[in-house]
Amino acid sequence: MNKQNIKDHNVSKHNIEIISKVEDISMDDEWYDIADSSHFWLEWRLIAMIKQINQLNIPLNRKFKVLEVGCGTGILRNSIEKNTKWIVDAADLNLDALSFAKSARGKTFLYNIFDENTTMIESYDIVILYDVLEHIKLTKPFIDSLIKHIKPKGYLLINVPAIDTLYSAYDEKIGHFRRY
């Protein structure tokens, strides 16, 4: 998302609940310029996600309370809500990206999970972390905080880039610390 797009975009940040302090983040915003729901990667990822959810027998027609951490502009949240009855709260640290998120059944938060807001702890049936963990330097404390947000017997859904030997300059450019 280049600065001109942000400036030209009629941003309405009043729909974003700011729970945490605004911080600098390492995500390369250029990804948002090419990422929309018709991007081949995002389409494939949604298909794979729904297939895995069905294999796990997680109902798509139940009104689960879901938290997507690292939601960016909310594309995955919108796709999930379109294909399920889930209510997906979207959280990210990138205020500019969040300003592009469309309204949905769930809320939109500027939220750092390390803050462990008491109203959000053990509040979610499902926490989704798609294409985020590779951007986190210290993964154990991050995952520990994620898990605190999940209700007992809830689910944590994670997607990461695979095959460590494919790690390249591309990964470095977009802020990846690793592949899995």
C-alpha angles and dihedrals in degrees: 000000000000121000092249091057089051092048093047093045114096093231121198106192093171090091091059116089107215106211100155136043115275108250139178111263133197100229114120105237093207088084089070091059091066101027118097132135091273094056107119093234094051092046092050092045092053092049091049091046095052091046091053092045089053091048089053090050092237105157116242092195096058120096096242118176105234135185120203109199116203093019097162107190093352100254095138092045091054092048092049093049090048091054100037142030090244120130105223122198110201122214132184140148094226106092093185092054092046090053088067094053113115120229114270142167089276130059128259118231138186091213137156107207090212087070087067094203106213093226089058101044112110088356102118132076089200134019117198123204109177121172093346110095093071087062093056117091098198106037103177098064089042093053090043089057092046092053091053088064093058123091116237109283090016127135136252113201115195131181122184136168110269138217110049092210089067091063105128146156087286090063091049092049093054094045104259117156092190150343123233 
